[in-house]
Amino acid sequence: MIEIKALASSSKGNAYYVTDGVTPLLLECGISFRDIQKRLNFNTKDIRGCLVTHEHKDHSKAISEVMKAGINIYLSPGTANAIGAKGHRIKTVEAKRQFNIGTWTILPFDVEHDVSEPLGFLLANKQGDKLLFATDTYYIKYKFKGLTHLMVECNYSLDILNDNIANGSVPQVMKKRLLRSHMNLENFKEFLRANDLTKVQEIWILHLSDSNSDENRFKREVQELTGKLVYVP
């Protein structure tokens, strides 16, 4: 049984807590560790590791603080180099080479973002649960079998973005970057259609844009498409 807590999910900062009841993990540390502690009622001593997808501060801000708390950081060599992260708590991992943290078997995979060496993660536990975590990627080229939980970015919708560009509230240059760095609703729905969702229990829609998204619409459309329980933190 997987438990998920969204501690922060936006361009201001991202951090999530997941546990299978035995091995708690952090996914991202883009807010201060003090804020992470507060949002977990200071129950952080059992956290066994923190997975970081890439170097942008809204995902990696608290790496030094997390390490000082005695928690190992798992990230790609490219991300570690970009941040300048060093020390015995830094554990570099490679795409398509699985590793273990406690009761989790974790498979990193490459994603599409405008940074050094970004990763997504597939987490499997001994109970047969499979959690897919992917954020800050405009596309996921892989298909996954037996997923039970999805935590995937859906940052914006093309029609909302185009309307905002037309009315001048978003600069045209923003569109080019978004198209090659963040997942839109249209691509997200295509990814859902391409994968077997038979066993999926929960879908978490992450990292919505402040101006180019619509939380209620995104949740409604994903629920209608999948028939699954959908959360938008």
Secondary structure, 3 states (H helix, E strand, C coil): CCEEEEEEEECCEEEEEEECCCCCEEECCCCCHHHHHHHCCCCCCCCCCEECCCCCHHHHCCHHHHHHCCCCEEECHHHHHHHCCCCCCEEECCCCCCEEECCEEEEEEECCCCCCCCEEEEEECCCCCEEEEECCCCCCCCCCCCCCEEEEECCECHHHHHHHHHCCCCCHHHHHHHHCCCCEHHHHHHHHHHCCCCCCCEEEEECCCCCCCCHHHHHHHHHHHHCCEEECC
